[in-house]
Amino acid sequence: MSTTAQTSAKRRIEALLDDSSFVEIGGYVTARNTDFNMQKKETPADGVITGYGVIDGNLVYVYSQDVTVMNGSIGEMHAKKIANVYKMAMKVGAPVVGLVDCSGLRLQEATDALNGFGEVYMAQAMASGVIPQITAIFGVCGGGMAVASALSDFTFMEEKKAKLFVNSPNTLEGNYTEKNDTSSAKFAAHQSGIADLIGDEDTLIAKLRELVTILPANNEDDLSYAECGDDLNRVCAGLENGAKDAGYVLSSISDNGFFYEVKAGYEKNMVTGFIRLNGNTVGAVANRSEILGEDGEAAESFDSALTADGCEKAARFVSFCDSFHIPILSLTNVKGYAATVNEEKKLAKAVAKLTYAFASATVPKVSVVMGEAFGSAYLTMNSKSIGADIVYAWPEASIGMMDADAAARIMYADEIKAADNANTLIADKAAEYAKLQSSAEAAARRGYVDDIIEAQDTRKYVIGAYEMLFTKREDRPDKKHGCV
């Protein structure tokens, strides 16, 4: 290893990687700048330890910033070492994990540091969609380093010491840390949505290791399979009772209850995460209107509606899965769109992003309609019309333009107004509309649903669908990239 003492940067690498697997690269590199008496300062490894190792036998490249060397500031050689790690990872097709504790750019090196940092941005941009990028923040991650974190695929934050910001909280007009700490892990996880997971240092390291083992190594070689010790035909009795809590449903149908949720604290009405089906990693996107407590009762409740932030959260996740050939499963239970002035500002664009993400994805796509699926919000959630390969629906699911009762009131407004017993007429007409236009059977008769399945059999049907779709090949129009 480098000539530095045993630092937190070293300990984090040792905790992350399998025992004695780390090989350091560039341990003798130091700052080469001599301005401002820099030649008199010791900069072992120039403040960042870089190299490679394995996690459960999976090759990964890693860099870990050393806060004991000029506060972990990024100088020219520091940045070049990180960029070099990316270049090597791209050559062999392995993930990059960054362990961040950084005070920002090194002022003594000015434009040299800026140029080096720009090279890091370039390396990250080129690596996007080719190799997984994971950033874990254990200290300060401010300014340009915050952008680097957002360029990665997943961002973890230590819940007490980590700080993530472009502008420090106290520099924001009318704001200060005690009032609203916009740099905190809690803010990043629950309000800005940048952080995928927060926790103490040991938890983050454990979750980092777990994530690496379930992701493909790159966009060509998928090493994310595992042996399945669960019954492929396992019946999930009573699954319909948890239809409003997609997290419960996903855990229930996954191999041995495995569910790795990302951005769990952000826009909780939209669930994103990974499950295992027959040993294969599957990306899941689902609507949620309740979170069930340990007693089986609703601990939190949400509207069954698409929100702008929820759609953007899901769109990025779908794009990640498509980039790395991870099959996608959607669970649909949505009535429409969130209706507030704030939502209206960016809702259409956000819904368009999610629609585009599903439509442009060429990986195997399976959809299960668990409850209500109304209007164009339903179309956005991986419907048959925008490219779902297989669509299942539970028997009591409703699929159509809107709730049957609301449709009856609109279609028969004059008759209802003139009727002696309006409630009876509404009930009769709603039942007729539900049967003819908004039932799972009506959708299946028109080919919009491939099969109506019992909720308890969801696991075996979905596994069967992915087995059938394993060799799927699908082309899209030849173009440089989309513009949505």
Disulfide bonds with the S-S distance in Angstrom:
none
